[in-house]
Every structure is written in C-alpha cells, then in structure tokens.
C-alpha cells in the first residue's frame, strides 16, 4: 500500500500509496521548516535513523542536534518513525527529540508512523507528547486519517483514546471514516462509527 523506495536521503524519491499519497517530502525546507537553532542533519545520522540502527544513532547522538533536519526537512525522529523503528524512536524521544516538529509538508513523526503498521512506535510518540490533531499542509490530513486510510485499527483506537477528532475533514471535505470506508477497512469503520456515536 504505502510502501515505496527512498532512492536517496539527500533527495528522497516520492513513495507511492494506493490509499493515500503519503511520503517523506523531498523538497528543500523553508526557513520556517526548521526548529529554531536546529542544525543540519548529517547523512550518516539520517541513514542510521531511517534504517533503525539504534546503536549507530546512539553513538553519534552526543555530537548532534537531536532536532536537526536533513536536506528534505525531516528529523531523525521522522525517519525512524516512518518504518516503525520503535527502539530508535524511543532513544530519540528520551533524548528530547520534539515529536511535533513538521517537515515542509507539515507532517509530523506521528503521521509518518501512523501511515504504517507501527503501533508500538505510535504508542511511544504519544507517550512523549505527540499531538494527535495536527494537520498536514498537503491534503489537510491528520494522523488518524493516515491510519484509517491504511486500515490500522490498533493505531486508530490508540489515537482516539488520546483525543484524536474523528470529525475533522481534509481539504476535500472527507474524514477518517470516509477513507476507511472507501478502502474497505470495515473494522476501522466500526471503530470510528462507534466513536462518533458517543
């Protein structure tokens, strides 16, 4: 579904998805895309985070800015979260990585994690203050919409328990329930319908 290939960390290729067009953005970040005072993430650290190589990240972290962004405007936390590298995500969160920083498309580490079957990673991010109702700058999607479009029922439950709003709509007026229904994710439809009936 959302899987693809990142051809290069310096210039990330688009990752395709049938349910949603979610991908780490390869655009150059605007100044607003960087955290105040954040440095530039080295290729070695970016590669280690993306691969979930906790040992390598841990070894290089003392000399790095944990909230630095790569040339595509992504933090180590976003890169590690995308494929659900929970141990690396935990290390970064415990090292004060900010889970609410956004890439140039205004996507957060939680959105990256929620778009895949990464429940343990989502749980860690939520425990470290990830905000559930932030909205991306491309389609107006939330983490709940990403999870619902891909049919990740366990993540949908987690997000709702943390206050995710199932009634939010994207730029086309569609909600998480719409995406789950359109993609045939009946269990997610049931969960979302139940949450809206309360």
N, C-alpha and C positions, 0 to 999 in steps of 0.2 A: 504493500500500500504506500506508505510514506517513504520507504527505503530508497536510497539512491547512492551516489558516489560523490565524495568530495575529492575532486581531482587535485586540488592544491590548497594549502592553507593560506597562502598569500592571496590567491584569487580563487575563492571557493566556487565550485560549479553549482548550479542550481540542482536541488534534489526534488524529483518529481513525486507527486502523490495523487492517487485517484480520488481520494475523498477530499483532500484539501491541498492547496499549493503551498505547503509549509516547507521552508528550507532555511538554513543559516544563510543570511544575506551576504553577498559578495561585494556589495557596494562600499565605496570608501566612506568612512564615518564622517559626519559633520562634527564640528567642534562640540555641538550640544550632545552628540552621541557618546562622548567620553565623560567619565566621572571627573569632578574637579580634582586636579592634581594627579590623575591616573597616568601611568606611563604607557609605553608601547610594549605589548606582549611579544616576547621572543618566539621565533618559530619553534625552537626546541620545546619550550613550555607549552605552546599551543598544541603541538603534535602529541606530547605526553598526556595532556588533558583530554584531547579528543580520543586517544587510544585507551584512556582509563588506566594509564600507567602510574598508579599511586606512588610507587617507590621513586620514580623519576621526578614526579611533581614535588614530592616531599623534599627531595634532595635539593632542588633548585629554588624552592619557595622562599627560603630565608633571604635570598638576594633579589627577590622580585616583588613587585607591587601586585598583591592578590587580586586587585580590581583592574589591572591593566587590560587593554583591549588590543586585539590583533588588527591587521590592516582592514579586515572586514567589519570591525566594530564589535567583535564578540569577546567576551571574557572567558577565562579558563572554566568558570562555573557553567557557562552556557555550553561550551564544547563538551565538557564531561557529562552534563545532564542530557545532551541530545541522544546518546545511546545508552543512557541509564547506568553509567559507571558509579554506582552508589558509594563505594569506598572512597573514590576520588572526590565525589561531591561532598561527602561527609568531612573529609580532610579540609577541603576548601572552605566549607561553611564554618568549621571550627577555627579556621584561620582568618575569620572575619570577612570572607567574600560576601559582597552585597547581592542577595538574591533578586533584588528588584531593579538592578541596572537593566537598561534596554539597549538592544542593538539598533542600527539605523532604521530598522523596520518597526521599532518599538516592541520587539519581542523579548521576553524575559527567559531566564533559565527554567522557570516553571512551565512556560509554554513549550519550550524545547522538550522538556521531559514528558509532559502530558501528551505530546503527539505520538509517543511510542508506548510500548508495554513496560513502563518503568515505574511501577507503583512504589517500590522501595525508595527510589530517587525522589519521587514526588513527596513522599512522607518526610524525608529528610529536609527538603526545601521548605515545606510547610512548618516544620518544627523550628526552622531558623528564620521565620518571619516573611516568607514569600507571600505576597499579596495576591489573592485569588481573582480579583475582579479588574485587574489591569487589562487594558485593551490595546491590541497591536495597531500599528499605523498603516497596515496594508488593506485588510478587509474588515477591521473592527472586531476581530476575534478575541475571545478570552481563552484562558487555559481550559475551561470547561467545554468550550466549543471544539477545541482541538481534540480533547479526549473523547468527546461524544461522537465526532465525525469518524474517529478511528475505532469506536466500539470498546473502549477500555472502561468497562463497568466498574472495576475496583477503584480506578482513579476518579471516575465520576462521583462515586459515593464519598470518597475522601474529600474532594473539592467542595461538594455540597455540605458536608459536615463542618467545613471550615468557613462556610458563609458564601460560597460561590452563588451568584444570582442566575438562576436558570431562565429568567425572563429578559435578560439583556439580548439585544439584537445587533447583528452586524450591519454593514453599510447597505446590504440588500434587504434588510428587514427580516432576516432569518435568525432563528435561535438555535441553541444547542439541541433542542428537541427536534427541530427541522432537520438538522444534519444527521442525527441518529436515525430518524425515520427514513430519510432519503437513502441512507446507506444500509438499511435493513438490520440495524442493530437493535433487535427487539428488547433485549434485556436492559439496554440503556434507555430506550423509550419508556419502559416500565418504571425505571428508577426516576427519570425526570418527570414523568406524568405524576407519580406519587408525590414528588417534592413540591409540585405546583398546586396540588390539591389541598395541601395543608393550610 
